[in-house]
Amino acid sequence: MSQTGAIRAGSTGVLETPMGEDEGIDFEIIELLFFAYRDFISDPDAILDTYGFGRAHHRVVHFVNREPGLTVAALLETLKITKQSLARVLKQLIDSGYIEQVAGPEDRRQRRLFPTQRGRELALALARPQSRRIANALENLDAEGRKAVSEFLSGMIEPGTGSELESRDSKQEG
């Protein structure tokens, strides 16, 4: 594999040895992230399945509940998805009574999204098992350890890709 991750043409043949640390890749952390993500989303996935919803619904419900009045454009930017992808999910959530779409106060073309009580209850039901899993994982860490986890996860996010944690947190503090 090249530095960019592309596969070279003509790479064929059976290999019987596993990839190892000599590749300069931290496979242990990669695998821990795979397994942590699998388990982190397992409880919400089971809940969502009972509603006929998927992970895209989860993300929309989460962010709309974290920032009521979020515009559709801002949600698209945060989630890094197309309008077409969002349209189906949003329609289902609106039609099912989890989210309401309201025209903007200055620009009636602007669409702002608000959770309903039903949407808030769903968001909390999805977040509670995730919060318990996080609390269990952090329970033996001191403040420095928690800070290191936070810095590590923040470092995994591509800069300028719609992570609004800093601006949202500063708005809530101010």
C-alpha positions, 0 to 999 in steps of 0.5 A, a space after each residue: 500500500 502506498 502512503 495515500 492508502 491506494 492499492 498497487 496494481 498487480 498486488 496478488 497472491 495469498 499471504 499467510 502471515 498477519 500484518 504486523 507492527 513492522 508496517 509502522 501502523 498501530 494495529 492495536 489502537 485501530 482494533 480497539 477503536 473498531 471494537 469500541 465503536 461496535 459496542 458503543 453503537 450496539 445499544 442505540 442500534 437495538 433501540 433504533 431497530 425497534 422504530 425502524 430507524 438507523 444510525 443516520 436517524 440517530 445522528 440527526 436526532 442527537 444533533 437537533 436535540 443538542 442544538 434546537 433551531 439548527 438549520 438544515 444547512 448547518 446539519 448537512 455541514 455537521 454530518 457531511 452528508 448530501 441533501 438527498 441522504 438527509 431528506 429521507 431520514 428527516 422526512 421520516 423523523 418529521 412524519 413520525 413526530 420526533 422533529 419539527 421543521 420551522 421556517 426561519 424568522 428572517 428568511 422563510 426559505 431557511 429551515 430550522 429543526 427543533 426536537 419534539 418531546 417525543 424526539 427528546 425522549 428518543 435522544 435521551 433513550 439513545 444517549 443513556 446507554 452510551 453515557 453509561 458505557 463512557 462512564 464505566 470506561 472513565 471511572 478509574 481515570 483521574 482528571 488528567 486521564 479524562 483530559 487525555 481521552 478527550 484530547 485523543 478523540 478530538 485529535 481524531 477529528 479532521 480539522 474544519 469538518 463540522 465538529 462544532 463542540 468548541 463553538 457550542 460549548 463556548 456558546 453555552 458557557 457565555 
